[in-house]
Amino acid sequence: MPSLSDGLWPRRLLALTVAAAVAGAVTAGLLRVPSVNASAVSVAVWLTLGLRWLSRRWWPRRDGHLHRRERVSGLNAVEPGLVARRSLAGWVDLALEWVMVLVIGAGLLASLPQQGRWVDVVRPVVAVGAAAWLGRTTYEQVRFTGQLALTASAIRHGREALGWSNIDRVSPHRRDGRIDGVRLRPAVWQSLRPAPVVGGRDTAVPEDRLVAAIEAYRSRPQDLAREPAGGRDDAFVGADNFGGERDASESY
């Protein structure tokens, strides 16, 4: 169990409440789905999958900045740090993921017969399963501050946390011929997994700014816990490098 004094319990409870409300509403809605023609279900599912495929090939311009927050809700503590918000493409992907889960769940329920002992078991299982998936993604969105955060303790991207001590090289990462994220090459390889990648299409901050920020704090991540001189993030590496900005909000 996490420590009761880590400062994250209000955020955890808020995220859990919102996730439970979303899951409950989705479950109630899916259990009311009527039976429809199988062809209509197939068209809806394939249309959703097609939109999902097209959205992954849409690359809008990303020109966001890293914003300083005094209270960043991380994995194990509340601490100061730099936060990168989710990009427009990231929000579209998340929305289409929701739609895809809802359409597939509703399609499965709509294709079931009206009566049958096994139907009475399968229907709530499918509804609760889809609702649980959406509740989990809702919990993660409410629970953490930003899509990516740089704090003194770790680099967090989504639910993944990476320590600073094992980073040997930072470079833009290419995927399918495009620059998509920042590759953190480990100093000591501890497994056969590829080098972790942070940022990318779902993050509003472009790769050059992330590379500059990570390089600037890689050897002294403890500086992220201190207020920069003059109250500005760019006091360390310069605004031209990663576009650091002060966010006056104290919410987390």
Summary of the structure (lengths in Angstrom):
residues: 252
radius of gyration: 21.3
end to end distance: 21.4
largest distance: 70.0
contacts: 753
relative contact order: 0.17
helix: 46%
strand: 19%
